[in-house]
Amino acid sequence: MLNHRQSEKSAGLGENTPKWISEFADLFAQRVSDWSHPRRCLTEPLAAILAAWEYEHDLESGVIEDLRGIFPEALAERCGRSPDTLSGDPRISFGVFMACFVGLLKVWRSEPTPEGLYGSVAAHWCARHPEIFSKVQEAHRLRASFPNIEEIGWTVSDVMSAHGASEELPNHGKLELRETVHFIRQRTWTQAAQTAAYALFGDFLLTEAETIGFCRHCAMPFHRGQKKLFCSLKCARSYSAIRSHDAKARDSRRKTLRKAAKALTKWLQDRHIAASDWQLKIQTVAWTNSDNKRRNRILGAYVRASRTERGSPEREKLLQSLQDASSVAGNERGSKEREGLQQELAAFLLDIQKAEEIQQQRSKRK
Ligand SMILES: [Zn+2]
């Protein structure tokens, strides 16, 4: 079988290219010459990562539109089939591919690199995500490579050297053996797009995973070197400003919780004299700076959590609002503090249950 190498159509790094992409692409200039070519996005993890970032941040950008337009043809070619032999709608293929790849990257970058593990970070990650890893393995199994005889076009210098001064083109092209890589057994656009995304993510894990970082603040990919967590100084600053704002907010929530818990304990002790509403009582003591709507919303969350078991999502969410779980990891002081908060919260929620019961009995008697 003779394959005519198709002429490379390219979206190119043109006017449509956002500024950050060109800056990033400069860094990788030798490795990703043209990231916005759909075929590169199917074969080179770096090109796909760039496209994924752009896709996540500006779905309507010119580059994404260009990619969406040319992608189906590139995907079909990657499957060694003509586009009309895949069933379904080719227009969905780019969206499916990107959603899958972006989703995988999100899982990858949401987990901070654990320390003190031996071997590669990617291997440990795969061990923690067997369901993803088996799909990556399957995609690589479906990617077959085999030699092909290809007819290559003549260049002017070829013609010169083969025919001396005569510049007449020979009738036949020259032949070369080239390694062709195809996804086999793909029947639908969705299937092909997903296989391509998993295969490429596998390539990323095998090649770039340890050298590419994703900014903690803006998620932009960058080359790990001196930089470890952030793409830029600007992002590092914004991130720490937000963190300290969040920390202050958590601190104030803890103080409020303590005030509310104290007021509720007192209400429970005094209930034989006070026929008052417990919610009103603690709201006016603890949430002095909030309006009624906000007070009800906050207390509502505590009441709902009091009706759940220990460790429920409702309780975890409250605990998270009092202490950032990620700051606790591997930190003895932090985890002790968390334990203390957990007990305080549990005691408060238990008191809420008691107060609710008392109020229910009271309303029955009426
Ligand atoms: Zn950043």
Residues whose N, C-alpha, C, O or C-beta is under 5 A from the ligand:
A	BS01	ZN	C215 H217 C218 A219 M220 C231 S232 C235
